Amino acid sequence: MNASRHLLPVLVLLLVTQWAAAQINDTLPAVVEPQVDNNRVKFTSQLRPLRGVAGAPAPFYTYFWEFGDGTYSFEKEPVHLYKDTGDYPVRLWATNNYDDGKKPPTRLKKIKVEKKTMLAANTPPAFFKGGGSLEMITNQMPRPGEDMVLLLGYRNKPGSHTATVSGSVMLLYNEKQFGQNSFDLAEARSYHQEKKIGLDSLLAYAPAEEWNMPLQGTLTGEADSRGGGLFTASGGGNLPIAGKPQLKAFLKEQMEGYRQHHIWRINEVKQGEEQFMFLSLNTLPEMIKDTNAVVTISGLFIPDDPSMDVERFALDLQIVASHDPNRIMLKNRRLNYRFTGKNRENIYKVQFQNTGKGPAKRVAITVTIPGMLNTGTVELVDMKPACTWCDSAYANQSCIDTILTKDSIQFIFKNIYLPGTQQEGISDPDSTMGYVRYKLRFTKKMKKMPFTSRASIVFDKNEPIYTNRSVGRFKKGLSPGIIIGYNTIPGKKPQDILPQNYVLGFTLSEYAAYKKYFQWEIYLEKSRSYESYDGRRIGGDTMINGVGYKVEYRDQYRQQKVLSLEAVPVHFRYNINSYMAAGAGALVGVDVERSVTPVVETWIQRPNGQGLALMKGAYEKQLESFANWRGAFFADFQLGIVRAGPAAGIRFLQYINPSHQRIFLYASWKL
């Protein structure tokens, strides 16, 4: 008993210590440890221990080094040669994959190079995948609350007819299609005298001659697997821009979809030379909460030389909840159901990385396909590694095969060589990655509901690795409608229904909702005139023009004219199927304008017994606005094309002020 009492505080202390250590480790910055030998520097790092996610592959770090002289590396422990002496600010961004903690913060580390040698120059990583003058990549996919680096590279591309090129580079980000900003540009680090300018300055540098402008939005098949986008768009054919006004209009058109932009001036880039800018972006915590959504950052290359192409590069980035190199992505995840047909193409990309200690020869990717997509329409757009089809390959040739079922597609890479990240001698993480990009169309029975895909990836005979779920959704959209009907009271005969009982209304709801949705309605009733009898008074005397008369009786009436308005602020509807629907809700009504004129009809005895005479008079008209409020609860049933189109319905209403019942027979049409 005594030992237990002493043991309990020790156990509590150990638990508290482990918890505190975990908290401290989760915030430890990346520590850069340089080993300087003349101008040769070997970089290593100290990072917090990784904490694996249950059921996921072993966690690991990916690395992005910025050496402070305009160069970079994705290696774990790079060796870099500095061309000159000086102090260099070095940064390391380490990204924790398959880890349940936070990414290690980045801290600047200054190193001093005091000697120069005649050693060979560095071999730069292969950056440009296409044939353009501008490309961008990031060190990771955006995760809310984390910082990231956008590497923007530009060049005087090989084959250029000019010895040097000058111009401007424009960055466009934070798309207007999303309700809030996704990124904040924290810092732009340049190493080649790039100067920030405005749009007017850009146009001032442009000559008044004709420009060559590329066709926009051409998808190239390359997507950078080191953390870059889902798709990239670059230059296609050329179209002339005839001078500054057209260039200005073109730039404003490109800027139209974005909230923010920055422009930098670049000068005299030599033929074949590649230069880079390092842009630190804060991924805002309040950005789009929908992980797997795709945001786009665009770049424009505008040369001064009118004979050169104006180029555009679009980098699509997937928002993630955690860092995972194996993922499935869907471009254009928010579709407009009104304009989406069965032939609409959905473009998917499944990306994978071999994180093992040896190469993989076979990679099998099995994708589950939602019922609304037709597996028979699959079209393989692009792949990495590039392979031929297995049915036309010779023995042991690298190839790709597909197996289709009703609800799945399997892509199988055979006889390939995909290195592992932990394999000895592998320094380029790009070589350990691959992808398949494919198109799928909808089936004929397309429903307005989310559709989900997920992939499992098997490297050789290892256990499968499961990706995130990619969910496509349809925008709600607005559907205005018109409704015409008759009000009647239960028990009344059809011939007793007055013409004034018909109403015209308008509805607003979600377009073609699949099952449940809300609807708002407003009704404007025809102005009604009617007379009400208040009572009769018998006998009495009156004076007319000084002559006394005997009153036989006096009738009192009220002539009323009413313009009413009824609205449905709460109406829940449920589509049972495509042809039947039910609903329930509440209605409020008010007399928008009511005029009341009191009228008196008096019958008097004529002199000398000559019978009765009628005297009629009216009092001053009384006006009321927004009077006689009333409310009702209702339930109804509809038949017809209830999701989008004509339908007929019956509605039962129970009014509460005053208490009575009505039946509303109506026809409606949603647009």
Legacy VTK file of the C-alpha trace (Angstrom):
# vtk DataFile Version 3.0
C-alpha trace
ASCII
DATASET POLYDATA
POINTS 671 float
0.000 0.000 0.000
2.831 2.343 0.924
4.681 1.579 -2.343
1.557 2.334 -4.356
1.246 5.727 -2.712
4.825 6.573 -3.709
4.442 5.140 -7.221
1.362 7.179 -8.167
3.074 10.625 -8.087
5.958 9.187 -10.161
3.552 7.915 -12.830
1.724 11.244 -12.916
5.037 13.084 -13.237
6.105 10.845 -16.137
2.816 11.412 -17.958
3.012 15.178 -17.459
6.641 15.185 -18.593
5.826 13.215 -21.756
2.890 15.488 -22.514
5.006 18.612 -21.999
7.792 17.161 -24.152
5.317 16.437 -26.911
4.052 19.997 -26.755
7.581 21.423 -26.824
8.701 19.133 -29.654
5.704 20.134 -31.732
6.888 23.749 -31.769
10.627 23.186 -32.153
11.944 25.042 -35.220
14.058 23.428 -37.897
17.693 23.787 -36.794
20.158 24.254 -39.674
23.635 22.814 -39.067
26.124 23.954 -41.753
29.626 22.513 -42.178
31.693 25.149 -43.998
34.822 24.164 -45.911
36.095 27.181 -47.894
33.122 27.919 -50.169
31.800 24.359 -49.925
29.017 23.959 -47.380
27.299 20.746 -46.369
23.901 21.292 -44.776
22.269 19.013 -42.231
19.379 19.675 -39.887
17.885 18.780 -36.540
14.099 18.291 -36.582
11.624 17.178 -33.966
10.864 13.438 -33.908
8.007 12.392 -36.155
4.816 10.933 -34.719
3.190 8.471 -37.078
-0.518 8.281 -37.827
-2.133 4.940 -37.005
-2.693 2.865 -40.134
-0.630 5.200 -42.359
2.809 4.522 -43.897
5.909 5.462 -41.913
6.174 9.260 -41.480
8.985 11.189 -43.162
10.147 14.728 -43.881
10.491 16.423 -47.246
12.953 19.296 -47.530
13.257 22.609 -49.332
16.457 24.616 -48.860
16.960 28.235 -49.841
20.694 28.960 -49.852
20.495 32.757 -49.755
22.152 33.298 -53.158
19.165 32.657 -55.432
19.558 28.860 -55.561
17.758 26.012 -53.807
17.620 22.251 -53.238
15.070 19.560 -52.374
17.699 17.187 -50.965
17.819 16.105 -47.339
21.516 16.955 -46.816
22.646 19.045 -49.798
26.168 20.218 -50.522
26.369 23.735 -51.971
29.204 25.754 -53.497
29.032 29.526 -53.087
30.487 31.617 -55.907
31.614 34.446 -53.657
32.457 35.257 -50.057
29.924 36.910 -47.770
27.098 36.316 -45.314
24.232 34.220 -46.658
20.779 33.809 -45.057
19.842 30.113 -45.276
16.326 28.783 -44.709
14.963 25.255 -44.424
11.311 24.348 -44.876
10.682 20.800 -43.633
7.264 19.266 -44.310
6.033 16.447 -42.083
4.314 13.711 -44.109
2.061 11.123 -42.409
2.665 12.959 -39.116
-0.025 14.074 -36.647
1.821 17.173 -35.428
2.534 20.639 -36.708
5.148 21.447 -39.315
8.462 22.603 -37.765
8.708 26.415 -37.951
11.344 27.871 -40.273
14.163 29.962 -38.787
16.752 31.965 -40.720
20.361 30.817 -40.268
23.187 33.092 -41.428
26.414 31.470 -42.574
29.708 33.170 -43.372
31.786 32.156 -46.383
35.280 33.634 -46.103
37.199 31.852 -48.849
36.778 31.191 -52.550
38.123 28.268 -54.513
38.107 27.248 -58.160
35.879 24.240 -57.525
33.271 23.246 -60.081
29.933 25.003 -60.039
26.741 23.521 -58.614
24.506 21.304 -60.696
21.098 23.020 -60.360
17.911 20.944 -60.044
15.859 20.567 -63.214
13.151 23.199 -62.782
11.514 23.905 -66.149
9.353 20.955 -67.230
7.837 22.654 -70.272
9.135 24.852 -73.031
7.945 28.184 -71.612
9.689 31.145 -70.053
7.838 31.047 -66.695
6.975 28.251 -64.258
6.101 27.938 -60.562
6.222 25.223 -57.921
5.605 25.087 -54.169
7.397 23.145 -51.452
4.084 21.650 -50.247
0.344 21.706 -50.750
-1.405 24.503 -48.806
-2.577 23.608 -45.316
-4.597 26.224 -43.374
-2.442 27.992 -40.795
0.921 26.968 -42.303
3.489 28.946 -44.277
4.778 27.712 -47.611
7.178 28.797 -50.357
6.247 29.563 -53.931
9.273 29.273 -56.178
8.822 31.445 -59.277
11.318 30.799 -62.051
11.754 32.723 -65.288
14.310 32.450 -68.071
15.488 33.500 -71.490
14.536 30.118 -72.879
16.810 28.074 -75.148
16.334 28.852 -78.806
15.433 32.486 -78.117
16.491 34.861 -80.874
17.544 37.578 -78.395
20.790 37.654 -76.401
19.009 39.219 -73.402
15.380 39.634 -72.477
13.717 42.247 -70.259
10.114 42.602 -69.235
7.712 42.045 -66.351
6.430 39.138 -64.280
2.948 39.302 -62.741
1.641 37.103 -59.913
-2.134 36.682 -59.448
-3.639 35.008 -56.362
-6.713 34.846 -54.082
-9.477 33.993 -56.527
-12.738 35.917 -56.339
-14.775 32.734 -56.756
-14.028 31.891 -53.110
-15.609 33.870 -50.315
-12.348 34.631 -48.507
-8.652 34.989 -49.212
-6.472 31.889 -49.157
-2.985 33.407 -48.998
-1.070 36.374 -47.676
2.218 37.246 -49.363
4.552 37.643 -46.376
7.841 38.222 -48.206
9.323 38.242 -51.712
13.067 37.478 -51.834
14.802 38.321 -55.099
18.461 37.955 -56.042
18.662 39.522 -59.512
17.601 43.153 -58.957
13.910 42.451 -59.628
11.985 45.626 -58.858
8.342 45.798 -57.795
6.265 48.037 -60.081
2.631 48.934 -60.778
0.427 48.248 -63.788
0.995 51.731 -65.205
4.763 51.233 -65.064
4.432 47.874 -66.817
2.524 49.512 -69.658
5.017 52.362 -69.817
7.794 49.898 -70.686
5.716 48.282 -73.423
6.323 49.550 -76.969
3.357 50.490 -79.116
4.018 47.736 -81.664
2.075 44.495 -82.049
2.455 41.719 -79.462
2.301 37.978 -79.693
-0.177 36.605 -77.166
-0.517 32.854 -76.540
-3.826 31.089 -76.586
-4.833 30.738 -72.950
-5.726 27.744 -70.818
-3.902 25.039 -72.789
-3.259 22.113 -70.421
0.286 20.776 -70.776
0.416 17.310 -69.184
3.069 18.246 -66.692
2.392 18.747 -63.028
5.299 19.096 -60.676
5.285 16.195 -58.260
7.540 17.857 -55.687
4.551 19.715 -54.315
3.388 21.697 -57.306
0.019 21.896 -58.928
-2.565 19.524 -60.218
-2.384 21.019 -63.698
-0.218 23.636 -65.358
-1.208 25.881 -68.223
1.270 27.563 -70.521
1.594 29.065 -73.958
0.024 27.635 -77.084
-0.332 29.373 -80.458
0.146 33.090 -81.006
-2.360 35.877 -81.536
-1.415 39.515 -82.120
-2.075 42.220 -79.538
-2.034 45.508 -81.439
-0.410 47.909 -78.986
-0.788 49.127 -75.422
-4.607 49.439 -75.218
-5.052 45.803 -76.211
-2.284 44.700 -73.826
-3.953 46.627 -71.012
-7.311 45.005 -71.800
-5.656 41.569 -71.871
-3.994 42.096 -68.482
-7.199 43.356 -66.893
-9.023 40.315 -68.220
-6.441 38.072 -66.560
-6.723 40.049 -63.308
-10.525 39.897 -63.301
-10.749 36.588 -61.435
-8.298 37.509 -58.652
-8.343 39.892 -55.698
-4.613 40.528 -55.482
-1.639 40.832 -57.796
2.035 41.867 -57.760
4.305 42.862 -60.655
8.100 42.755 -60.794
10.403 44.236 -63.385
13.134 41.908 -64.733
16.142 43.110 -66.733
18.581 41.603 -69.224
18.215 37.894 -68.604
20.922 36.226 -70.672
20.185 33.517 -73.207
19.671 30.154 -71.458
19.856 31.773 -68.007
17.357 30.747 -65.297
16.527 33.044 -62.393
14.327 32.523 -59.349
12.244 34.463 -56.845
11.269 32.991 -53.474
7.824 34.043 -52.259
6.774 33.206 -48.686
3.024 32.687 -48.502
1.024 32.396 -45.309
-1.833 29.968 -45.816
-4.576 31.734 -43.891
-6.436 29.810 -41.159
-9.752 31.205 -42.386
-9.186 30.012 -45.958
-11.504 27.519 -47.584
-12.373 24.854 -45.027
-13.199 22.311 -47.694
-10.038 20.211 -47.928
-9.438 18.799 -51.394
-10.668 22.060 -52.938
-8.348 23.334 -55.677
-7.140 26.944 -55.700
-5.214 28.517 -58.564
-2.220 30.869 -58.543
-1.364 32.344 -61.957
1.752 33.959 -63.335
2.239 36.093 -66.459
5.478 36.694 -68.364
5.287 39.936 -70.373
8.472 40.619 -72.377
9.311 44.073 -73.729
10.134 42.571 -77.107
6.865 42.503 -79.107
8.104 39.570 -81.169
8.182 37.327 -78.068
5.231 35.517 -76.530
3.195 36.847 -73.642
2.963 33.663 -71.541
0.664 32.457 -68.777
1.340 29.711 -66.243
-1.440 28.481 -63.908
-0.570 26.485 -60.798
-3.464 24.555 -59.228
-2.999 23.647 -55.580
-5.085 21.295 -53.485
-5.966 22.337 -49.951
-5.075 19.557 -47.529
-5.793 18.714 -43.904
-2.515 16.781 -43.587
0.546 16.230 -45.751
0.394 13.025 -47.776
2.295 12.461 -51.043
-0.325 9.910 -52.165
-3.495 11.750 -53.061
-6.405 11.970 -55.472
-7.500 15.326 -56.841
-10.452 16.514 -58.897
-10.288 19.737 -60.865
-13.470 21.848 -60.900
-15.025 20.229 -57.854
-17.929 22.708 -57.754
-20.159 22.248 -60.794
-23.244 24.074 -61.987
-25.976 21.441 -62.278
-28.056 23.584 -64.632
-25.304 23.543 -67.265
-23.791 20.121 -66.572
-24.782 17.270 -68.853
-23.771 13.634 -69.108
-20.966 14.581 -71.507
-19.303 16.876 -68.988
-15.724 15.700 -68.384
-14.390 15.332 -64.845
-10.586 15.437 -64.745
-8.925 13.459 -61.944
-5.318 13.003 -60.976
-3.935 10.317 -58.645
-0.423 11.079 -57.413
1.814 8.543 -55.692
5.300 8.327 -54.190
7.459 5.329 -53.377
8.659 5.984 -49.823
10.427 2.623 -49.451
14.085 1.628 -49.276
14.162 0.109 -52.750
12.675 0.588 -56.222
9.156 -0.492 -57.185
8.612 -2.433 -60.424
4.832 -2.604 -60.288
2.346 0.021 -59.077
-1.380 -0.765 -59.034
-3.815 2.122 -58.524
-7.429 1.152 -57.897
-9.933 4.011 -57.945
-13.474 3.622 -56.657
-15.900 5.358 -59.009
-19.219 6.865 -57.821
-22.372 5.595 -59.497
-22.997 8.878 -61.327
-19.783 8.502 -63.346
-19.500 6.092 -66.249
-16.336 3.972 -66.092
-16.803 3.142 -69.771
-15.939 6.761 -70.673
-12.502 6.719 -69.007
-9.739 8.392 -71.000
-6.143 8.310 -69.779
-4.767 11.804 -70.398
-1.268 11.633 -68.964
0.957 9.517 -66.753
4.313 9.425 -65.052
6.402 7.427 -65.691
5.412 7.578 -69.350
4.594 4.109 -70.673
3.075 2.398 -73.658
-0.048 0.233 -73.454
0.637 -3.310 -72.322
-1.320 -4.852 -75.177
1.193 -3.381 -77.642
4.370 -3.732 -75.536
7.131 -6.225 -76.192
8.290 -8.640 -73.487
9.408 -6.902 -70.247
8.795 -3.429 -71.677
7.507 -0.780 -69.269
3.781 -0.473 -69.853
0.441 0.452 -68.316
-2.761 -1.561 -68.265
-6.341 -0.800 -67.178
-9.065 -2.991 -65.723
-12.623 -1.604 -65.711
-15.568 -2.665 -63.584
-18.914 -0.988 -62.978
-17.672 0.885 -59.911
-13.858 0.914 -60.192
-10.918 1.531 -62.506
-7.497 -0.034 -61.999
-4.358 1.449 -63.548
-1.367 -0.914 -63.392
2.204 0.167 -64.131
4.312 -2.883 -65.031
8.070 -3.370 -65.455
8.892 0.177 -64.350
11.704 1.460 -62.133
10.389 3.865 -59.486
13.092 4.620 -56.873
12.272 4.866 -53.164
12.872 7.973 -51.093
15.005 5.951 -48.640
16.992 4.275 -51.404
20.738 4.917 -51.309
21.932 7.472 -53.851
18.510 9.055 -54.491
18.688 12.828 -54.072
15.868 13.996 -56.339
12.425 13.381 -54.735
10.801 14.019 -58.102
12.197 10.712 -59.391
10.317 8.790 -56.662
6.910 10.136 -57.698
4.387 9.336 -60.394
0.794 10.003 -61.336
-2.084 9.151 -63.629
-4.470 11.773 -64.963
-7.735 10.668 -66.537
-11.174 11.892 -67.612
-14.613 10.520 -66.774
-18.103 11.538 -67.892
-21.432 11.344 -66.089
-24.022 8.640 -66.634
-27.458 9.419 -68.061
-29.029 9.252 -64.582
-27.016 12.096 -63.110
-28.284 13.190 -59.701
-27.679 16.458 -57.914
-25.742 15.011 -55.022
-22.059 14.758 -54.002
-19.927 12.115 -55.741
-16.870 10.663 -54.022
-13.749 8.882 -55.298
-10.877 7.307 -53.415
-7.800 5.397 -54.550
-5.727 2.589 -53.097
-2.098 2.287 -54.224
-0.052 -0.903 -54.037
3.711 -0.852 -54.622
4.796 -4.356 -55.688
3.417 -6.746 -53.059
3.225 -4.312 -50.144
0.088 -3.412 -48.233
-2.215 -0.916 -49.996
-1.980 2.789 -49.193
-5.287 4.650 -49.240
-5.588 8.222 -50.434
-7.890 10.991 -49.309
-11.469 11.104 -50.576
-12.087 13.534 -53.414
-15.634 14.855 -53.296
-17.303 16.622 -56.216
-20.319 18.781 -55.478
-22.897 20.786 -57.365
-23.541 24.416 -56.568
-26.982 24.985 -55.127
-27.995 27.619 -57.658
-31.224 29.617 -57.564
-34.460 28.585 -59.235
-37.183 31.245 -59.570
-40.697 30.014 -60.217
-44.255 31.109 -60.800
-47.343 29.757 -59.051
-51.029 30.304 -59.916
-53.906 28.937 -57.864
-57.348 29.191 -56.275
-58.245 29.543 -52.617
-61.442 27.942 -51.359
-62.967 26.953 -48.062
-63.639 23.254 -47.358
-67.275 22.328 -47.985
-68.011 25.083 -50.492
-69.504 24.147 -53.838
-67.447 24.890 -56.989
-70.023 27.455 -58.164
-69.525 29.387 -54.952
-65.833 30.011 -55.642
-65.502 33.729 -56.347
-63.268 35.060 -59.129
-61.414 37.125 -56.523
-60.110 33.946 -54.917
-57.373 33.323 -57.486
-53.830 34.385 -56.601
-50.542 34.866 -58.428
-47.304 34.044 -56.656
-43.588 33.701 -57.126
-41.195 31.165 -55.607
-37.452 30.997 -55.000
-35.607 27.800 -54.125
-32.510 25.754 -54.811
-32.257 24.669 -58.426
-33.269 21.022 -58.991
-32.622 19.920 -55.407
-32.247 16.175 -55.133
-34.151 15.533 -51.870
-34.655 18.179 -49.191
-34.521 21.936 -49.599
-36.127 25.207 -48.487
-38.435 27.353 -50.588
-39.618 30.948 -50.226
-42.890 32.223 -51.688
-44.782 35.499 -52.070
-48.378 36.012 -53.252
-50.068 39.168 -54.426
-53.846 38.839 -54.340
-56.026 40.844 -56.706
-57.452 44.016 -55.202
-60.877 43.092 -53.793
-63.900 45.376 -53.296
-66.820 44.339 -51.137
-69.554 45.817 -48.956
-70.440 44.762 -45.430
-73.751 45.415 -43.653
-73.468 46.810 -40.127
-77.153 46.986 -39.101
-80.546 48.795 -39.280
-82.073 51.450 -37.061
-85.908 51.769 -36.987
-87.765 55.059 -36.590
-86.683 58.569 -35.689
-86.962 62.088 -37.077
-84.669 64.217 -39.254
-84.524 67.735 -40.713
-83.943 68.400 -44.430
-83.788 72.013 -45.641
-85.631 73.127 -42.508
-88.467 70.673 -43.029
-89.110 67.835 -40.560
-89.409 64.300 -41.823
-90.216 61.021 -40.150
-87.545 58.284 -40.583
-88.886 54.879 -41.477
-85.482 53.110 -40.983
-81.738 53.701 -41.522
-79.280 51.052 -42.951
-75.526 51.308 -42.309
-72.880 49.766 -44.625
-69.128 49.803 -45.059
-67.612 49.786 -48.551
-64.118 48.265 -48.465
-61.296 47.902 -50.965
-58.386 45.651 -49.935
-54.966 44.831 -51.445
-53.438 41.846 -49.638
-50.013 40.250 -49.595
-49.057 36.811 -48.317
-45.550 35.402 -47.906
-44.063 32.054 -46.932
-40.880 32.687 -44.897
-40.470 29.055 -43.827
-41.196 26.178 -46.216
-39.417 22.833 -46.034
-39.832 20.554 -49.048
-38.832 16.985 -49.786
-38.690 15.420 -53.237
-39.883 11.838 -52.810
-38.725 11.096 -56.349
-38.599 12.940 -59.664
-42.411 13.155 -59.866
-43.713 13.481 -56.285
-42.923 15.976 -53.565
-44.326 17.063 -50.206
-43.857 20.147 -48.092
-44.829 21.931 -44.887
-44.376 25.447 -43.646
-45.826 28.660 -42.294
-47.528 31.597 -44.004
-48.013 35.203 -42.925
-50.452 37.645 -44.529
-51.288 41.323 -44.232
-53.599 43.863 -45.830
-51.077 46.123 -47.498
-53.714 48.772 -48.164
-57.323 48.926 -46.957
-59.811 51.763 -47.563
-63.125 51.859 -45.622
-65.989 54.193 -46.561
-69.010 54.246 -44.154
-72.334 54.591 -46.070
-75.810 55.338 -44.655
-79.085 54.690 -46.541
-82.120 56.406 -44.930
-85.754 55.830 -45.937
-88.077 58.715 -44.990
-91.848 59.328 -45.243
-92.724 61.818 -47.974
-95.077 64.650 -47.082
-98.806 64.116 -47.455
-98.436 60.305 -47.406
-96.817 60.051 -50.829
-94.703 57.041 -49.880
-91.029 56.511 -48.973
-87.966 58.375 -50.299
-84.345 57.179 -50.185
-81.592 59.467 -48.891
-78.037 58.126 -49.281
-74.811 59.577 -47.875
-71.204 58.637 -47.268
-68.741 59.605 -44.554
-65.056 60.415 -45.044
-62.946 57.510 -46.356
-60.646 55.840 -43.796
-57.288 54.457 -44.946
-55.224 51.739 -43.253
-51.810 50.337 -44.246
-50.346 46.993 -43.232
-53.266 46.061 -41.040
-55.016 42.806 -40.145
-51.990 40.569 -39.813
-52.750 36.869 -39.991
-50.843 33.590 -40.004
-51.283 29.990 -41.051
-49.597 26.597 -41.008
-49.832 24.361 -44.039
-48.933 21.038 -45.622
-49.072 20.191 -49.314
-48.443 17.531 -51.938
-47.235 17.889 -55.552
-47.248 15.806 -58.706
-45.328 16.602 -61.871
-41.720 17.394 -62.755
-41.113 18.525 -59.222
-37.336 19.149 -59.347
-37.331 21.552 -62.289
-40.430 22.071 -64.395
-44.232 22.166 -64.238
-46.185 20.542 -61.399
-49.658 20.659 -59.821
-50.368 20.637 -56.117
-52.902 20.863 -53.305
-52.242 22.670 -50.044
-54.233 22.574 -46.800
-53.937 25.740 -44.652
-54.976 26.270 -41.043
-55.277 30.002 -40.285
-54.995 31.248 -36.711
-56.108 34.895 -36.954
-59.017 34.450 -37.306
-59.216 30.682 -37.063
-60.417 29.076 -40.283
-59.311 26.600 -42.952
-58.563 26.895 -46.639
-57.627 24.652 -49.528
-55.247 26.013 -52.132
-55.224 24.334 -55.564
-52.278 25.476 -57.670
-50.009 24.930 -60.632
-46.312 25.876 -60.506
-43.353 26.019 -62.838
-39.734 26.231 -61.687
-37.229 27.746 -64.067
LINES 1 672
671 0 1 2 3 4 5 6 7 8 9 10 11 12 13 14 15 16 17 18 19 20 21 22 23 24 25 26 27 28 29 30 31 32 33 34 35 36 37 38 39 40 41 42 43 44 45 46 47 48 49 50 51 52 53 54 55 56 57 58 59 60 61 62 63 64 65 66 67 68 69 70 71 72 73 74 75 76 77 78 79 80 81 82 83 84 85 86 87 88 89 90 91 92 93 94 95 96 97 98 99 100 101 102 103 104 105 106 107 108 109 110 111 112 113 114 115 116 117 118 119 120 121 122 123 124 125 126 127 128 129 130 131 132 133 134 135 136 137 138 139 140 141 142 143 144 145 146 147 148 149 150 151 152 153 154 155 156 157 158 159 160 161 162 163 164 165 166 167 168 169 170 171 172 173 174 175 176 177 178 179 180 181 182 183 184 185 186 187 188 189 190 191 192 193 194 195 196 197 198 199 200 201 202 203 204 205 206 207 208 209 210 211 212 213 214 215 216 217 218 219 220 221 222 223 224 225 226 227 228 229 230 231 232 233 234 235 236 237 238 239 240 241 242 243 244 245 246 247 248 249 250 251 252 253 254 255 256 257 258 259 260 261 262 263 264 265 266 267 268 269 270 271 272 273 274 275 276 277 278 279 280 281 282 283 284 285 286 287 288 289 290 291 292 293 294 295 296 297 298 299 300 301 302 303 304 305 306 307 308 309 310 311 312 313 314 315 316 317 318 319 320 321 322 323 324 325 326 327 328 329 330 331 332 333 334 335 336 337 338 339 340 341 342 343 344 345 346 347 348 349 350 351 352 353 354 355 356 357 358 359 360 361 362 363 364 365 366 367 368 369 370 371 372 373 374 375 376 377 378 379 380 381 382 383 384 385 386 387 388 389 390 391 392 393 394 395 396 397 398 399 400 401 402 403 404 405 406 407 408 409 410 411 412 413 414 415 416 417 418 419 420 421 422 423 424 425 426 427 428 429 430 431 432 433 434 435 436 437 438 439 440 441 442 443 444 445 446 447 448 449 450 451 452 453 454 455 456 457 458 459 460 461 462 463 464 465 466 467 468 469 470 471 472 473 474 475 476 477 478 479 480 481 482 483 484 485 486 487 488 489 490 491 492 493 494 495 496 497 498 499 500 501 502 503 504 505 506 507 508 509 510 511 512 513 514 515 516 517 518 519 520 521 522 523 524 525 526 527 528 529 530 531 532 533 534 535 536 537 538 539 540 541 542 543 544 545 546 547 548 549 550 551 552 553 554 555 556 557 558 559 560 561 562 563 564 565 566 567 568 569 570 571 572 573 574 575 576 577 578 579 580 581 582 583 584 585 586 587 588 589 590 591 592 593 594 595 596 597 598 599 600 601 602 603 604 605 606 607 608 609 610 611 612 613 614 615 616 617 618 619 620 621 622 623 624 625 626 627 628 629 630 631 632 633 634 635 636 637 638 639 640 641 642 643 644 645 646 647 648 649 650 651 652 653 654 655 656 657 658 659 660 661 662 663 664 665 666 667 668 669 670
